[in-house]
Amino acid sequence: MDRLRGKVVAVTGATKGIGRDIAKALAREGANVAIGGRSAAEGKAAARSIIDEIGIDAIYIPCDVAEEEDCRRFIGETCERFGGIDGLVNNAGIFPPVPFFESDGELFDRVYATNIRGAFLCSKYAAMAMGENGGSIVHIGSTHAFGASPHYSVYGTSKGALYSFGAFLARNMAKRKIRSNCITVGWVATDGELERLRADGKDEEWLAEISGQRIPLGRLQTGMDIAYAAIYLLSDESAQVTETDIKVTGGFQPSY
């Protein structure tokens, strides 16, 4: 498939989980990919797997999006390696499960630094680097922005801010031909999520039963489910799509 042939896309938080799946899916569609993240071992392995398995050039660039200099360098080194940038996926995020009354300013600042400040800065530097043909910026959101899970008040509100920023970017960057869209993520069966559930004593049988009860379409989402939406939003097929949100949730909504 060649839906992204010739494009350069930077993906934050791409050393594992959803971000890694997105990066590999973009490469399969022909895009050169810059993988950002904090784990050098995982990041280099992800880039090497793209090069070896898909035959597309990819690079790992160390990036903690909570640090402005890392955001600037991530975009700058992407452009140096590939000669420019056409797309950005703001995927990096942290989601500590802390009840509302136990949340404090330190937690708030730490979550917002990664989940919204990092997306803001990466988008700024990417937009500055995009050429006359513009580009596409995709923000990975969450159902927790609209739900009521009591343990994710800080995470949920940070994702709500991301949707607001995505709309701001779409309206203010349109004249530069830069599109901005969100993907709402539901309950995704990442390695980290499965490990967390097992630590809570919940096995595969429990997961199959509960997902059938709580997700109208009957199963947890996968990283590839999210990646398919990202491919569309980064491709020329969505050239007239901006300030929108694709919900890849299976109908799932967090509950009280």
C-alpha positions as CSV (number, residue, x, y, z in Angstrom):
1,M,0.0,0.0,0.0
2,D,1.2,3.5,-0.8
3,R,-1.3,5.9,0.7
4,L,1.6,7.8,2.5
5,R,4.4,7.3,0.0
6,G,6.8,10.2,0.1
7,K,5.5,11.6,3.3
8,V,7.5,12.2,6.5
9,V,5.6,11.7,9.8
10,A,6.8,12.2,13.4
11,V,5.1,10.2,16.1
12,T,5.5,11.0,19.8
13,G,5.3,8.2,22.4
14,A,6.1,5.7,19.7
15,T,8.5,3.4,21.4
16,K,5.7,1.0,22.5
17,G,1.9,0.5,22.6
18,I,-0.4,2.5,20.4
19,G,2.3,4.8,19.2
20,R,4.5,2.0,18.0
21,D,1.6,0.4,16.2
22,I,0.9,3.7,14.5
23,A,4.5,4.2,13.4
24,K,4.7,0.7,11.9
25,A,1.4,1.1,10.1
26,L,2.4,4.4,8.6
27,A,5.6,2.9,7.3
28,R,3.7,0.1,5.7
29,E,1.8,2.8,3.8
30,G,5.2,4.2,2.6
31,A,5.9,7.0,5.1
32,N,9.3,7.7,6.5
33,V,8.8,7.7,10.3
34,A,10.5,9.5,13.2
35,I,9.9,7.6,16.4
36,G,9.9,9.8,19.6
37,G,10.0,8.5,23.1
38,R,12.0,8.2,26.3
39,S,13.2,4.6,26.0
40,A,16.3,4.4,23.8
41,A,16.3,0.5,23.8
42,E,12.6,0.3,22.7
43,G,12.8,3.2,20.3
44,K,15.8,1.8,18.5
45,A,14.2,-1.6,18.3
46,A,11.0,-0.1,16.9
47,A,12.9,1.8,14.2
48,R,15.1,-1.2,13.3
49,S,12.0,-3.4,13.0
50,I,10.5,-0.9,10.4
51,I,13.8,-0.9,8.5
52,D,14.2,-4.6,8.5
53,E,10.6,-5.8,8.1
54,I,9.2,-3.1,5.9
55,G,12.2,-1.7,4.1
56,I,11.3,1.9,4.9
57,D,13.7,4.3,6.5
58,A,12.9,5.2,10.1
59,I,14.7,6.9,13.0
60,Y,14.5,6.9,16.7
61,I,15.0,10.4,18.3
62,P,15.0,10.6,22.1
63,C,12.2,12.8,23.2
64,D,10.5,13.6,26.5
65,V,7.7,15.9,25.3
66,A,7.5,17.5,28.8
67,E,10.8,19.2,27.9
68,E,10.5,22.0,25.3
69,E,14.0,21.5,24.0
70,D,13.2,17.8,23.3
71,C,10.2,18.9,21.3
72,R,12.2,21.4,19.3
73,R,15.0,18.9,18.7
74,F,12.6,16.0,17.8
75,I,11.0,18.0,15.0
76,G,14.4,19.5,13.9
77,E,16.2,16.2,13.7
78,T,13.2,14.7,11.8
79,C,13.5,17.4,9.2
80,E,17.3,17.0,9.0
81,R,17.0,13.3,8.4
82,F,14.2,13.3,5.9
83,G,14.3,16.8,4.4
84,G,11.1,18.1,5.9
85,I,7.9,17.0,7.7
86,D,4.4,16.4,6.5
87,G,2.7,15.0,9.5
88,L,2.8,14.7,13.3
89,V,1.0,12.4,15.6
90,N,0.7,13.7,19.2
91,N,0.4,10.3,20.9
92,A,2.6,10.7,24.0
93,G,0.6,10.6,27.2
94,I,0.6,9.5,30.8
95,F,-2.4,8.4,32.8
96,P,-1.8,7.8,36.5
97,P,-5.0,6.5,38.1
98,V,-5.4,8.8,41.1
99,P,-8.7,9.6,42.7
100,F,-9.9,13.3,42.5
101,F,-9.5,14.1,46.2
102,E,-6.0,12.5,46.2
103,S,-4.8,14.5,43.2
104,D,-2.5,17.5,43.8
105,G,-0.8,20.3,41.9
106,E,2.4,18.2,41.3
107,L,0.4,15.5,39.6
108,F,-1.7,18.0,37.6
109,D,1.5,19.8,36.3
110,R,3.2,16.5,35.5
111,V,0.2,15.1,33.5
112,Y,-0.5,18.4,31.7
113,A,3.2,18.9,30.8
114,T,3.1,15.6,28.8
115,N,-0.4,15.4,27.6
116,I,-1.1,19.0,26.5
117,R,2.0,21.1,26.8
118,G,4.0,18.6,24.9
119,A,1.4,18.3,22.1
120,F,1.2,22.2,22.0
121,L,5.0,22.5,21.6
122,C,5.5,19.7,19.1
123,S,2.6,21.0,17.0
124,K,4.2,24.5,17.1
125,Y,7.6,23.3,15.8
126,A,6.0,21.0,13.3
127,A,3.8,23.7,11.9
128,M,6.7,26.0,11.6
129,A,8.6,23.4,9.6
130,M,5.9,22.3,7.3
131,G,6.3,23.6,3.7
132,E,3.9,25.4,1.3
133,N,1.9,22.2,0.9
134,G,1.0,22.3,4.6
135,G,0.5,19.1,6.5
136,S,-1.6,17.1,8.9
137,I,-1.5,17.0,12.7
138,V,-3.3,14.2,14.6
139,H,-4.0,14.2,18.3
140,I,-4.7,11.0,20.2
141,G,-7.5,11.7,22.6
142,S,-9.5,9.5,24.9
143,T,-13.1,8.7,26.0
144,H,-12.0,9.8,29.5
145,A,-12.3,13.4,28.3
146,F,-16.0,12.9,28.1
147,G,-16.5,10.2,30.7
148,A,-16.7,10.1,34.5
149,S,-14.1,7.6,35.7
150,P,-13.2,8.9,39.2
151,H,-9.6,7.8,39.0
152,Y,-8.7,9.7,35.9
153,S,-9.9,13.3,36.6
154,V,-6.5,14.8,35.8
155,Y,-5.9,12.6,32.8
156,G,-9.4,13.2,31.5
157,T,-9.3,17.0,31.7
158,S,-5.9,17.0,30.1
159,K,-7.4,15.2,27.1
160,G,-10.3,17.6,27.1
161,A,-7.7,20.4,26.7
162,L,-6.1,18.5,23.8
163,Y,-9.4,18.6,21.9
164,S,-9.7,22.3,22.5
165,F,-6.2,22.8,21.3
166,G,-6.8,20.7,18.2
167,A,-9.8,22.9,17.3
168,F,-7.7,26.0,17.8
169,L,-5.0,24.7,15.6
170,A,-7.4,23.7,12.8
171,R,-8.9,27.2,12.7
172,N,-5.7,29.1,12.9
173,M,-3.5,27.0,10.7
174,A,-6.0,26.4,7.8
175,K,-4.5,29.3,5.7
176,R,-1.2,27.5,5.9
177,K,-2.9,24.3,4.6
178,I,-2.3,22.5,7.9
179,R,-5.1,20.3,9.1
180,S,-5.7,19.3,12.7
181,N,-7.9,16.4,13.8
182,C,-8.4,14.1,16.8
183,I,-8.8,10.4,17.3
184,T,-10.8,9.4,20.4
185,V,-9.4,6.1,21.8
186,G,-11.6,3.7,23.8
187,W,-10.3,0.8,25.7
188,V,-7.2,-0.5,24.0
189,A,-5.6,-3.9,24.6
190,T,-2.0,-2.6,24.8
191,D,0.7,-4.7,26.5
192,G,0.7,-2.2,29.3
193,E,-3.1,-2.4,29.8
194,L,-3.0,-6.2,29.8
195,E,-0.2,-6.2,32.3
196,R,-2.1,-3.8,34.6
197,L,-5.2,-6.0,34.5
198,R,-3.2,-9.1,35.3
199,A,-1.6,-7.3,38.2
200,D,-5.1,-6.6,39.5
201,G,-5.9,-10.3,39.3
202,K,-8.0,-10.1,36.1
203,D,-7.4,-12.8,33.6
204,E,-8.2,-13.2,29.9
205,E,-11.6,-14.8,30.7
206,W,-12.6,-11.8,32.8
207,L,-11.5,-9.5,30.1
208,A,-13.5,-11.2,27.4
209,E,-16.6,-11.2,29.5
210,I,-16.3,-7.6,30.7
211,S,-15.5,-6.2,27.2
212,G,-18.5,-8.0,25.8
213,Q,-20.7,-6.3,28.5
214,R,-19.2,-2.8,28.4
215,I,-18.2,-2.3,24.7
216,P,-21.2,-2.4,22.3
217,L,-19.1,-3.8,19.5
218,G,-18.0,-6.6,21.7
219,R,-14.2,-6.3,22.1
220,L,-11.3,-4.1,23.2
221,Q,-9.7,-2.0,20.5
222,T,-6.2,-2.7,19.2
223,G,-3.4,-0.4,18.3
224,M,-4.1,-1.1,14.6
225,D,-7.7,0.0,15.0
226,I,-6.2,3.4,16.0
227,A,-3.6,3.3,13.3
228,Y,-6.1,2.9,10.5
229,A,-7.7,6.2,11.5
230,A,-4.3,7.9,11.7
231,I,-3.4,6.7,8.2
232,Y,-6.6,8.2,6.8
233,L,-6.1,11.6,8.6
234,L,-2.5,11.8,7.5
235,S,-3.2,10.9,3.8
236,D,-4.4,13.0,0.9
237,E,-7.7,11.2,1.2
238,S,-8.6,13.5,4.1
239,A,-7.4,16.7,2.3
240,Q,-10.6,18.5,3.2
241,V,-11.0,17.1,6.7
242,T,-10.0,19.3,9.6
243,E,-11.3,20.1,13.1
244,T,-12.9,16.7,13.4
245,D,-12.8,13.7,15.7
246,I,-12.9,10.1,14.7
247,K,-14.1,7.9,17.5
248,V,-12.4,4.5,17.6
249,T,-14.1,3.2,20.7
250,G,-16.4,0.4,19.8
251,G,-19.0,2.5,21.4
252,F,-17.3,2.3,24.8
253,Q,-17.7,5.0,27.4
254,P,-16.1,5.1,30.9
255,S,-18.6,4.7,33.7
256,Y,-19.0,5.8,37.3
